[in-house]
Amino acid sequence: MPTTILVPMLNANEPEARLVAIHAIQGQAVKLGDLLFTIETTKAASDVESPGEGFFRPLAVEGATLTVGETLAYLTDTPDEALPASDAAAPVPASAATPSEMRITRPARALAESLGVDLARLPTDRLITEAVVRQFSTSQTPISQFPTPQPAILLYGAGGHAKTVLEMMRAIGAFPVAGILDDNPALWGTVVLGAPVLGGREKLPEFLAQGIFLAANGVGGIINIEVRVRLFELLTASGFAFPALIHPRATIEASAQIGAGTQVFAHAYVGSSAVLREKCMVNTGAVVSHDCEIGAYTHIAPGCLLAGQVRVGQKALIGMGVTTAIGISIGDGARVGNGAVLLADVPARAIVAAGKVWAISKSEL
């Protein structure tokens, strides 16, 4: 069965993104983590990586304006494997062409055609999903009077970090929480801050069947960041996309770039021209100063103070209250303990003890 790659949500207030570049060709064999697309909105840019191995089958073209949740591409087991019917079909005839101002998902368009719904009668003030098409086809109420729905989101994880993410999503107000999943069966059937824990990963197809394609990672991974990374990989492979979550009480300068799936918590500050790569985390009260770059999956813990032009690699853990000198680099997979002071570069996978003053030059390593 083909693996679906969807357009991620980079900004809760922008349901569309522009496809800037395609980095692989039709039928190319790709592997997990290969760069496939670059997309952007007015506030953020992000790279879309391959969620697994397979043959690349893009559906979009460079320069296109795409809707969040729309299918970007498939990964197939063979270069000529048949694609799902709604995407493999011939182009829509002119009589049924989608109005240029309409935002509609491919499955919704296919359903509208099968039900004989005139696309020209559908509204242009919201994303048209299969649910909207079904509602329109069976209701006597003019669809212009239907309330504009907000995209629901799945929260994966039911521990302490998940509570913080849940509260942040409620503060943002853009994502009704459809439910929580967790890998611990002891938590199934419980309630976290009013949201039910519905089961484990076996429930993922049920959410997708309901049209819920957004997810938030509720695992902090402060002990082992690979747990958080594996959860992102599971959700990506299952077909979910990740909006950037930015607490209303965080401060993000206009020139900063925020990747898909990134979480920025209350009272954090992200400075001018800073870059937060996809799926990283800037926790409560942390400061990421001007021109910093934070790698994918990296966790900047509460109260951390990064001076300007600091580069942090991917999958790093920077502990609470860590401070740095200007312009240093922290390598991939490094772990820096709480309260450490970094005055020199930290190599990849190095461990800096809590409270340590790190002033080791490269020549001393």
C-alpha positions, -999 to +999 in steps of 0.1 A: +000+000+000+015+034-009+026+057+019+009+091+017+029+124+022+007+153+031+011+191+031+020+199+067+005+229+086+033+254+093+011+282+107-023+278+124-035+309+107-025+299+072-043+269+057-022+271+025+015+268+016+035+273-016+056+245-030+090+261-034+111+232-046+109+195-053+142+177-045+136+143-061+124+131-094+095+109-105+102+073-097+134+079-078+142+055-050+144+074-017+150+064+019+139+076+053+150+112+059+157+121+023+148+157+014+118+157-009+101+191-008+105+227+005+073+245+013+066+280+027+039+303+040+042+340+047+056+333+082+075+300+080+094+276+057+100+239+061+116+209+044+095+178+040+115+146+044+107+111+033+088+092+060+103+059+048+117+039+019+101+036-015+098+051-050+089+088-051+056+097-069+050+134-066+015+149-074+023+186-071+044+209-092+069+236-081+052+270-076+018+255-068-003+268-039-013+238-018-038+232+010-028+218+043-036+181+043-035+178+006-015+148-008+020+160-019+032+126-030+032+089-025+060+064-018+053+031-036+069-003-035+076-002-072+082+027-097+050+018-115+027+008-087-009+019-092-018+050-071-052+054-053-080+060-078-087+096-068-051+106-076-044+083-105-075+093-124-074+116-155-076+153-150-110+167-139-129+178-170-135+215-176-172+211-167-163+199-132-131+220-128-125+233-093-131+271-090-097+288-087-105+304-054-117+271-038-096+251-013-107+215-015-090+182-007-085+156-034-108+130-016-135+157-012-133+166-049-136+130-059-166+125-035-183+156-048-180+143-084-194+108-074-224+125-057-230+149-085-223+180-063-217+211-083-184+225-071-193+260-081-220+259-054-195+251-026-182+279-004-148+295-008-143+307+028-131+274+042-113+242+034-137+218+018-133+182+032-153+150+026-174+158+057-184+192+042-193+176+009-215+150+026-232+176+048-239+198+017-253+168-003-278+158+024-288+191+040-314+216+029-295+243+047-274+266+025-238+257+030-229+293+034-247+292+067-227+262+080-202+272+107-166+272+096-150+241+112-117+242+130-093+213+122-093+188+150-060+174+162-048+142+178-025+144+208-002+114+213+010+110+249-007+113+282+020+123+306+033+156+320+045+170+287+012+161+271-006+182+297+015+212+288+009+207+251-029+203+256-031+235+276-011+253+249-034+241+221-064+253+241-047+286+246-040+289+209-077+281+202-072+268+167-072+230+173-100+212+190-085+181+206-101+150+191-086+127+217-054+113+232-035+082+224-008+066+245+013+034+244+006+026+281-025+004+284-029+014+320-038+049+308-065+038+284-099+050+295-086+077+317-090+114+312-063+141+310-075+176+317-109+167+303-096+149+272-101+111+270-073+087+264-088+065+238-062+038+233-028+032+216-014+033+181-039+007+168-064+036+169-045+058+144-064+045+113-097+054+130-086+091+134-076+092+097-109+077+087-127+106+105-106+131+085-083+140+114-048+142+098-032+166+123-012+154+153+008+168+182+036+150+199+030+149+237+062+131+246+090+154+259+118+128+256+139+146+282+153+112+294+157+097+259+150+119+229+148+089+206+114+081+221+101+114+209+118+110+175+103+075+170+068+088+178+072+115+151+083+088+127+053+066+135+028+094+131+044+106+098+044+071+084+008+068+094-001+099+073-003+126+099+009+162+096+022+185+124+013+221+128+038+244+145+024+251+180+033+286+194+019+297+227+001+331+226+024+342+254+056+334+235+074+361+216+085+353+180+102+380+160+088+385+125+121+374+107+123+341+126+116+308+108+095+281+125+095+246+111+065+222+110+058+203+142+079+228+163+066+236+198+073+270+214+059+273+250+048+302+271+073+331+278+099+317+254+116+342+231+128+335+196+150+363+182+155+379+148+165+357+120+165+326+143+157+293+126+138+265+144+140+234+123+111+210+121+098+192+152+122+209+177+110+224+210+117+256+228+103+252+263+089+276+288+109+307+294+138+297+271+156+324+250+169+316+215+186+348+205+191+364+171+206+343+143+205+310+163+197+278+145+181+249+163+182+214+146+153+190+141+139+172+172+162+192+195+148+201+230+157+235+245+146+231+281+129+257+303+150+287+312+178+280+288+196+311+275+212+308+241+233+338+230+232+351+194+245+330+165+245+297+184+241+266+163+225+235+178+224+202+158+196+178+156+184+155+184+202+174+211+190+179+247+199+213+262+190+213+299+172+237+321+190+270+329+219+263+304+237+295+292+260+298+263+286+322+248+278+339+215+285+320+183+292+285+197+281+252+181+265+223+198+267+190+178+241+165+169+229+143+197+247+163+225+233+162+260+239+193+282+230+190+319+210+216+338+227+248+347+258+242+326+277+271+311+290+266+276+319+288+266+332+267+237+319+243+210+303+210+222+311+180+198+284+157+185+271+132+211+291+148+239+278+148+274+282+180+295+275+174+332+250+195+351+265+227+364+298+223+345+316+252+329+325+239+294+355+257+281+373+230+262+386+240+228+387+217+198+425+213+201+420+199+236+396+172+226 
